[in-house]
Structure formats: structure tokens, C-alpha cells
Amino acid sequence: MRDLRGARRRDRDFADGRILGSMCTSPLAIARRADSMFVNSNLGNPGLCEGTRDLAHRVMEMCAAMFHGDGFPGRVTSGGTEANIIALWIARNVTKRKKVVLPEHAHFSLHKAADLLGLEKIMVPVDREFRMDANAAATAARDPDVAAVVCAAGSTELGQVDPIAEIGEALASLSSPPLLHVDAAFGGFVLPFMRDLGLEVPGFDFTLGQVSSVCADPHKMGMGTVPCGSLTVRRQEWLDAITFDSPYLTKAKQGTLLGTRGSAAVAAAYAAMVSLGREGYCRLVKKCLDNTRLLADGFSAIGAEPIIQPVMNILGVRAKDTLGAVRAFDSLGWNVSTTRIPSIRFVVMPHVTRGRILELLDDAKKIRRKGLL
Ligand code: PLP
């Protein structure tokens, strides 16, 4: 136990409100409790864990409804990486094609997926607002060997939403269109609630007829525990395309990438989603957006401009010396990250309070005086 306590002490804790370089956060108390109740569960063998299996169904029903895909099937995953891999796995097997169109800002899990699946990547540049260029995506998708086009709804670096409706329309005009996968690993638990708050949100979900699949992570803005993601798809037969016989288990077939899987985080996702409900998520999202605005305005006031006006609770700030500034924040006890643009990246998660934002801005002034910002 001494070793464990020592190791735990060396892990940074979100609760101190100084981590702005991660898309995870302190899970809700009820999610932690749910997690600890299900340490034994294994969705890889669902016949032994029927209770957990039903919770997984409920989580997927709630995800599908959040994305206007009521009744659409899906899979709980270990996060965005696994969901993206499964989405491209489906696309390759269903279309029998060998290429994938990715935006330049695609999360690296999509590069992993392409590598694992033997898919050739066609990279599409981003526009001035760091959105996937819709014309270039449409041109790339005309290649008859394209299995899928991927768009982001909440890009990792800047939280940007690609022009998914425009790209979907271009795909609809093709005689045999590729699948359209939306990576909303981060934005999936932000955008629906921004809409509820009356904010303008571009189309990104199943209301767009061309969208084939959407992934969203309960372990990011969903307030659950790690590891938990989700993938919702438009058609059951697409899941059948990645389903294999599992002869020695309690169910004859398995349609997921992982076999044995820790499933406590599924119970935690269920607990977080049911206890927060749409209203609870709206409150959290509003708090994060308000704090992001405060941060963006604070940086502008000292002459360090945001790369783009924040779309959601992620902010990129231009610096004179990006790495130097990140190191300076680090030495003052903050955890922040960078983007390839380059810029300093701040992810304003629910554990980051208004008070911490004001402290961070005070420190930013000191860093500015050193000529790094
Ligand atoms: N997709 C996006 C847009 C992400 O931001 C991330 C992670 O930050 C992922 C996918 C991968 O998610 P995970 O780390 O949960 O596998």
C-alpha cells in the first residue's frame, strides 16, 4: 500500500484546477461510486454480466438520442481511439475500398486506424478558420476507392467543427458515396448542449442524412471515468461487418475490437448521464464556455491573441515563444499543451474554476513581461 500511495501522490489531480492540457476531468462523485461497484464486470463476456450489458445498451441509447439517431445501434468503446478504429474498420469492410480522406487536423488515432487497416490516407488542408476545406474534401471523395471521409466536430487542437453539412451534400451527389464518420470524441458531449443553450451550432449529427457514424466520449466532457467512449452507427448491418464468432464465450458472436474489457467505466458513464441529464450538462458546458471566454478576453487584453475565437471550451493562443511560454506556465504549476499551428492550447474543463482562470491570467502577465507571450 505504501508503494501505491506513493505512486498516487505522484499522479497529478484534476481537482486542483491547474490542468488545462487534458481533455479529461474529475469524474462526478456518482460516476466514481458506480465505477467502484463494477470492477469485476467484463463486457467481453456479456452473458456473465447481463446487468452491465443492459447499462451499456442504455448508454448507447442515450448517445444515439443525443445525436438525433434514436434507435440507431452502436458500441461502447474504451474511448475515441477505439471508436475511430472501429468506424474505419466498418467503412473498409462495407465498401471494400482502400482509402480514407482525413482533415489535416485529424486526431492521431485516425492515423493509427489507417495504418492498422491498411488504408491509404488522402489528407485535406484546413481553411483560415482551421476547418477542413470542404471543396478539397469533395474533390478527394470523388476517388472511387475512398471508403470513408472523416470530419471533426470539436477538433483536438482548437475545438473547431468541420463543414460537415457541406461535405455531406457533396457526398450525396456521388453515385456510390463513401461513409462519412464524425469524430465528436470531444465535441459530442458539448455541441448538443450548446444548442440547448441557444447557441448556433453547425450541423454535425444524424440530422444530416449523409452522416454514417458519430463517436463521443463519456470520459471527456461526459464526466464519466476512464476508459469510456461510444460509437453510434446508422445501420445494424455495418456492425455485422465487424462481428466475429466467439465460440467459447457466453455469446456466440462478438462485434467489438477489444475482447475482455474493463466495464466499470460503462456503469460510471450511465451514472453520469442519468444523474446530470441535459440540464446538468448544459450547466457544465455553460460554465466551461464562460471560463473560456474569460481566458480568451484576458489574453487579448495583454496582447496575446487567440488563434481563432473559441468555438467551444478549447483555446489556442499565439505566443512569441510557444515552447518557452509552455515551460514558464509549467514552472508556475500549470499544465498546458501546444498545437502544431503553433500555439499554446488551453482546454477549459469543468474542474477549471473562474478563480483559477484569473490566477492563470495573472501568471500570463508575468510570462508576457519575460517576452515569451
Ligand atoms: N478524437 C478526438 C477529436 C480527440 O480529441 C481524441 C482525444 O483527445 C481522440 C479522438 C482519442 O480519444 P482517446 O484518447 O479517448 O482514445
Residues whose N, C-alpha, C, O or C-beta is under 5 A from the ligand:
A	BS01	PLP	M23 S78 G79 G80 T81 E82 H107 S109 G154 S155 T156 D183 A185 F186
